[in-house]
């Protein structure tokens, strides 16, 4: 049995999530439900849960504020949030589970099953610490993104990525130190996450770090020469956008 606490500011959402857990997640025992950061901290201290369902926006602060006030995170977390670009991207950047409001039963069951499978593993605490570090990091390119492979989750600084290449439903990351990391997520997902960090989609199969572009070569249909000497094709309909980014 996994003991859980809910921290959610809206009463009807707390009650609805509690009912869903009771009906569809028999391995979860709900110990307490709190409505804000202050009462959430007290509930966590009193019950020492295995799993925390945590809202992002609350009247007296955010879920991130709550986590930063804890001496350690000895539990799993599933964030529960309405769509918020900043918060959602921060969570996705670290490959941490989240549920979007309004809640869907199938998403809740999948997130809970993942917690059950990973119970006792240490990597989640590492990802939570990185999430908090990213939020407090002033230089956005020093943030680390979580890259889940079949064997492990690798944390990589955004500034270390030279380019990404789509390979069917996988994405290959090519790093400054020569590593190639293959991740079972699509290039489109990383285009959404990395777009604000000067990464540009220059081809259906390629996403490049514009800070790592050495030059644009006009021959052979046009391609980018990267700092690691790799060549990245530029598609015809993306050429103007790439050139505009280079001369900024």
C-alpha positions in Angstrom: 0.0 0.0 0.0 1.2 3.5 -0.9 0.3 6.3 1.5 -0.6 9.6 -0.2 -1.2 13.2 0.6 -3.0 15.7 -1.7 -2.1 19.4 -1.6 -4.6 21.3 -3.8 -6.2 24.7 -3.2 -9.7 24.0 -4.7 -11.9 21.9 -2.5 -13.9 20.3 -5.4 -10.6 19.2 -7.0 -9.3 17.7 -3.7 -12.5 15.8 -3.3 -12.7 14.6 -6.9 -9.1 13.4 -6.9 -9.8 11.6 -3.6 -12.8 9.8 -5.1 -10.8 8.8 -8.2 -8.1 7.3 -6.1 -10.6 5.4 -4.0 -12.3 4.0 -7.0 -9.5 3.4 -9.5 -6.3 3.2 -7.5 -6.7 0.5 -4.8 -3.0 0.5 -4.0 -3.2 4.2 -2.8 -4.3 5.0 0.7 -5.1 8.7 1.1 -4.0 10.0 4.5 -4.7 13.7 4.2 -5.7 16.5 1.9 -4.4 20.1 2.4 -5.4 23.3 0.7 -2.2 25.4 0.6 1.5 25.5 1.1 1.3 26.0 4.9 -1.2 23.2 5.6 0.6 21.0 3.0 3.9 21.2 4.9 2.1 20.3 8.1 0.4 17.3 6.4 3.7 16.0 4.9 5.5 16.3 8.3 2.6 14.6 10.1 2.1 11.7 7.7 5.4 11.2 5.9 3.7 10.1 2.7 5.1 7.8 0.0 3.3 9.9 -2.7 2.4 13.5 -2.9 -0.2 14.9 -5.4 0.9 18.6 -5.6 -0.9 21.5 -7.1 1.4 24.2 -8.7 -0.5 27.4 -8.0 -1.9 28.0 -4.5 -3.0 31.2 -2.6 0.1 31.3 -0.4 2.7 30.2 -3.0 3.5 27.5 -5.4 4.2 23.8 -5.2 7.8 24.6 -6.0 7.8 26.9 -2.9 6.6 24.0 -0.8 9.3 21.6 -2.1 12.0 24.2 -1.4 10.9 24.4 2.3 11.3 20.6 2.8 14.6 19.3 4.2 14.4 16.3 1.8 12.0 14.8 -0.7 11.6 11.2 0.5 8.5 10.6 -1.6 7.3 10.5 -5.1 5.5 13.4 -6.6 2.8 13.8 -9.2 2.1 17.4 -10.1 -1.5 18.4 -10.7 -1.9 21.6 -12.6 -4.0 23.6 -15.0 -2.1 24.5 -18.2 0.6 27.0 -17.3 3.4 27.4 -19.9 6.2 28.2 -17.5 5.3 25.6 -14.8 4.5 22.8 -17.3 7.7 23.3 -19.2 9.7 23.3 -16.0 8.1 19.9 -15.0 8.5 18.4 -18.5 12.1 19.6 -18.7 12.9 17.2 -15.8 10.7 14.3 -17.0 8.6 14.4 -13.8 5.0 13.1 -14.0 2.1 15.5 -14.0 -1.6 15.5 -14.5 -3.5 18.3 -16.3 -6.9 19.5 -15.0 -9.6 18.5 -15.6 -8.3 15.1 -14.5 -8.7 12.0 -16.7 -8.9 8.6 -15.1 -6.6 6.9 -17.6 -3.9 9.5 -17.0 -4.2 9.1 -13.2 -4.0 5.4 -13.4 -0.9 5.5 -15.6 0.9 8.0 -13.4 0.1 5.9 -10.2 1.3 2.7 -11.9 4.5 4.3 -12.8 5.0 5.4 -9.1 4.4 1.8 -8.0 6.9 0.4 -10.6 9.6 2.9 -9.5 9.0 2.6 -5.8 12.3 2.5 -4.0 14.3 4.0 -6.8 16.5 7.0 -6.1 16.4 8.7 -9.5 13.2 10.6 -8.8 14.7 12.6 -5.9 17.5 13.5 -8.2 15.1 14.8 -10.8 13.2 16.8 -8.1 16.4 18.5 -6.9 17.2 19.3 -10.5 13.7 20.8 -11.1 14.2 23.1 -8.1 17.7 24.0 -9.3 16.4 24.9 -12.7 13.7 27.1 -11.3 16.3 29.1 -9.3 18.9 29.2 -12.1 19.4 32.7 -13.5 21.2 31.7 -16.6 18.7 29.6 -18.7 21.4 27.8 -20.7 22.8 26.4 -17.4 19.6 24.6 -16.8 19.7 20.8 -17.1 17.3 18.7 -19.2 16.4 15.1 -18.2 17.0 12.7 -21.1 15.4 9.3 -20.3 17.1 6.4 -22.0 16.3 2.7 -21.6 19.0 2.3 -18.9 18.9 5.6 -17.0 17.8 9.2 -16.9 20.8 11.5 -17.9 20.8 15.2 -16.8 22.5 17.4 -19.4 23.1 21.1 -19.5 21.2 22.8 -22.3 24.5 24.5 -23.4 26.2 21.1 -23.9 23.8 20.1 -26.6 25.0 20.7 -30.2 22.1 19.3 -32.1 19.2 16.8 -32.0 18.3 14.4 -34.7 14.9 12.7 -35.1 15.1 9.0 -35.7 11.6 7.7 -36.2 10.0 7.9 -32.7 13.4 8.5 -31.1 15.6 11.6 -30.8 19.4 11.4 -30.8 21.3 14.1 -28.8 24.8 15.0 -29.9 26.8 16.7 -27.1 29.9 18.8 -27.0 31.9 16.0 -25.2 31.2 13.6 -28.1 28.4 11.6 -26.5 25.4 10.5 -28.5 22.3 9.9 -26.3 19.2 8.2 -27.8 15.9 9.1 -26.1 12.5 7.4 -26.8 10.7 10.7 -27.4 10.0 12.5 -30.6 11.9 15.5 -32.0 8.7 17.6 -31.8 8.6 17.2 -28.0 12.1 18.6 -27.7 11.4 21.3 -30.2 8.7 22.6 -27.9 10.9 22.4 -24.8 14.1 23.8 -26.3 12.7 26.5 -28.6 13.2 29.3 -26.0 16.9 28.3 -25.5 18.0 29.3 -29.1 17.3 25.9 -30.6 15.8 26.0 -34.1 14.2 23.3 -36.3 16.0 23.6 -39.6 14.8 20.4 -41.1 12.2 17.7 -40.5 14.8 15.6 -38.9 17.1 18.2 -37.3 17.0 20.6 -34.3 20.1 22.7 -33.8 21.6 24.8 -31.0 22.1 28.1 -32.9 25.0 28.9 -30.5 26.9 25.9 -31.9 26.5 26.9 -35.6 29.8 27.8 -37.2 28.5 28.8 -40.7 25.8 28.3 -43.3 27.2 26.8 -46.5 25.2 27.6 -49.6 26.4 24.7 -51.7 24.7 21.2 -51.9 21.3 22.8 -51.3 22.4 24.6 -48.1 23.6 23.1 -44.8 24.8 24.2 -41.4 28.4 23.5 -40.4 28.4 22.9 -36.6 31.2 23.4 -34.1 31.8 19.6 -34.0 32.3 19.6 -37.8 29.0 17.9 -38.4 26.8 19.0 -41.3 23.1 19.5 -40.9 20.8 19.9 -43.9 18.5 22.9 -44.1 15.2 22.3 -45.8 14.1 24.8 -48.5 11.0 26.1 -46.7 13.0 26.6 -43.4 16.0 28.4 -45.0 14.7 32.0 -44.6 14.0 31.4 -40.9 17.4 29.9 -40.3 19.2 32.7 -42.1 17.2 35.3 -40.1 18.2 33.6 -36.9 21.9 33.6 -37.9 22.1 37.4 -38.5 20.3 38.4 -35.3 
